[in-house]
């Protein structure tokens, strides 16, 4: 099968094919920053929950993650989050983009 990213958001044969599309849907630097902050806060929340054994607070994970990301999409990127059509690839994409930002492969600078 072809591993190239389609020009639309319909079908992807692999995450490798999906990720360039995902990055294209995050071309606005503010949107990428909001994703980065949301994912960073999730990591901080998980560490705090683990250290304090406050397991009930794990419910905040999707609220924080999707809240920051969707705010970025609706108000800055002005598109629909990829989560609606590709939930698993989108979730993986968020984490890969987070670590790509940390490694300097994806910029959050203007």
N, C-alpha and C positions, 0 to 999 in steps of 0.2 A: 504494500500500500504506500501511497505517497504521504510523506511526512510534512509537506508544505502547509502553511497556514492558509485556510480559505479566506477569501476576501470578505465573506459575511460571517455571521456568528452561528451558523447552523450546525455544522458537523466538524468534529475534530477526531482524528484517528489516535492521537496521543497527547499527553501534556506538552511534549516538545513542540508539537504543532500549535497547541493552544496558547502557549506563553507569549509568542510575539503578538498575537491578537490581544491578549490580556494587557500587555504593555501599551499597545496602541489605544486601548480604552482608558488608559491612565496617562495621557500625554500632558495634562495640566499639572503643573508642579504643586499647586496647593492640594489637589486631590491626592497626589502621591504622599505629600506630607501628612495629610489627615489619616491615610492608611497606615503610614509608619507610626504615627502617634498612637492610633488605636491598637495596633499589634503590640507595640511596646508596653502600653498599659495592660494589655491582656497578660503579657509575660510577668509584669510586676504584680498583677492581681494573683496569678497562679502561685508565684513565690510566696506572697503574703498568706494566701489560703493554706498552702502547705506548711509554712512555718507556724501559723497560729492554729492550724487544724480547724479553721472556720469554713467547713465544706459548703455550707449553705450559700456562701457568696459566689460560688461558681456559676450561679444563674446569671451573674452580671457579664459573663464572657460574651455571649452573642449581642447583648445590648451595647457593650463597649465597642466590640469589633465592627458590627454592622452599623452602629450609630455614627461613628467617625467616617467609615467608608462611604456610606450612603449619603451623608451630608456632603461629602466631597463630590460625589457623582451628581447629585441633584442641583447643587448650587455653584459648582465650579466647573466640573467636566461637562455638565449638562447632557448626560446620557444615562441610560439605565444600567445599573450594575450587572456585570456578567453573571452574578449569583443567580439571577432569575432563570437563565437558560442553561448554565453550566455550574451548578452549585459545588460539586467536588473539585473540578479543575480550578474554579474561582478561589475556593478556600486554599488550595495548594498554591495557586498563583500569588495570593496575598503573602503567604509565608516566604515563598521564593523571592518575591520582590523585596520584602523586608530585609532578608539577608543579602540580597544583591545591593540594596542601598547601603547596608553596613560595609560591604566590601568595595563600594565605590563603582559598581557596575551600572547602577541606576542612580541618576542624580535627583536630589531634592533641592538643588540650588537653581536660581534663575540665571 
